[in-house]
Amino acid sequence: MENQTSTQEIFDAGIRLTEKAAKRLSAVMEAEGKKGFGLRMNVTTGGCSGMNYDMSFEKEQNEFDKVFDSQGMKIFCDLKSYLYLKGIKIDFSNDILNGGFKIVNPNAERTCGCGTSFSV
């Protein structure tokens, strides 16, 4: 029974935002006139480690999207990207040298120094 629970938890692992990331995303959406939109998370090929994170704003979900709610914000993710993004946490830092959005991905075997590229 314990194995079933952990397997189900992995299958249902969502995409989470920290409070700082949610506040920053909300501010950017408002500045761009996209208040009430959700965050679209995708994976694209490229970058120094083989795959890139892609973040954009979208009003509605697509037909086959997984949809998550974190910190009061909707997060949309297509099924193919979700295979690489399940269980990630998105944070934000104002640090002068290493500031910006930081993605903690438990699925990544290797990440690049800039933090926007990974491999599995």
C-alpha positions in Angstrom: 0.0 0.0 0.0 2.9 2.4 0.8 4.3 1.9 -2.7 1.0 2.8 -4.3 0.7 6.0 -2.3 4.2 7.1 -3.3 3.7 6.2 -6.9 0.4 8.2 -6.9 2.1 11.2 -5.2 4.8 11.2 -8.0 2.1 10.9 -10.7 0.1 13.8 -9.1 3.2 16.0 -8.3 2.3 19.5 -9.3 4.1 22.7 -10.1 4.5 25.0 -7.2 5.3 28.7 -6.8 6.9 30.3 -3.7 5.2 33.4 -2.3 8.0 35.6 -3.8 7.6 34.0 -7.3 3.8 34.5 -7.2 4.2 38.2 -6.1 6.7 38.9 -8.9 4.6 37.1 -11.6 1.5 39.0 -10.5 3.4 42.3 -10.7 4.7 41.5 -14.2 1.2 40.4 -15.4 -0.3 43.6 -14.1 2.4 45.7 -15.8 1.8 43.9 -19.1 -2.0 44.3 -18.8 -2.5 40.6 -18.3 -4.1 40.6 -14.8 -6.1 37.5 -14.3 -4.0 35.4 -16.7 -2.2 32.2 -15.7 1.4 31.0 -16.0 2.2 28.7 -18.9 5.2 26.4 -18.2 6.7 24.6 -21.2 9.9 22.7 -22.0 11.7 23.4 -25.3 14.8 21.9 -26.8 18.0 23.8 -26.8 20.2 25.6 -24.3 23.6 24.4 -23.0 22.1 21.4 -21.2 19.6 20.3 -23.9 16.3 21.5 -22.6 15.0 25.0 -21.7 12.3 26.2 -19.4 9.8 28.5 -21.1 7.4 30.7 -19.0 4.7 32.8 -20.5 1.3 34.2 -19.6 -2.0 32.7 -21.0 -5.6 33.4 -20.4 -7.1 29.9 -20.7 -6.0 26.4 -20.6 -5.6 24.2 -23.7 -7.5 21.0 -24.2 -4.9 18.6 -22.9 -3.2 20.8 -20.2 -2.6 19.8 -16.7 -3.7 22.7 -14.5 -2.4 23.5 -11.1 -3.2 26.3 -8.5 -0.3 27.6 -6.4 -0.3 30.7 -4.3 -3.6 31.7 -5.9 -2.2 31.5 -9.4 -3.2 29.1 -12.2 -0.4 27.2 -13.8 -0.9 25.5 -17.2 1.4 22.8 -18.6 1.0 20.6 -21.6 1.3 16.9 -21.0 4.7 16.4 -22.8 6.3 19.2 -20.8 4.8 17.9 -17.6 6.8 14.7 -17.9 9.9 16.9 -17.3 8.3 19.5 -14.9 6.3 17.4 -12.4 7.3 18.3 -8.9 9.1 21.6 -9.7 9.2 24.6 -7.5 9.6 28.1 -8.9 11.2 30.7 -6.7 12.2 34.3 -7.3 15.2 36.3 -5.9 16.1 40.0 -6.1 19.8 39.2 -5.6 21.9 41.5 -7.8 24.3 38.9 -9.1 22.0 35.8 -9.3 18.5 37.3 -9.2 15.5 36.2 -11.2 13.3 33.1 -11.3 14.9 29.9 -10.0 13.5 26.6 -10.9 14.2 23.6 -8.6 13.6 20.5 -10.7 13.8 17.1 -9.0 13.7 15.4 -12.5 16.9 17.2 -13.8 20.1 15.2 -13.7 22.1 18.2 -14.7 21.5 22.0 -14.9 23.5 24.7 -16.5 25.0 27.7 -14.6 22.3 30.1 -15.8 19.5 27.9 -14.4 17.4 28.1 -17.5 18.6 24.8 -19.1 18.6 21.2 -17.9 18.9 17.6 -18.9 17.2 14.5 -17.7 
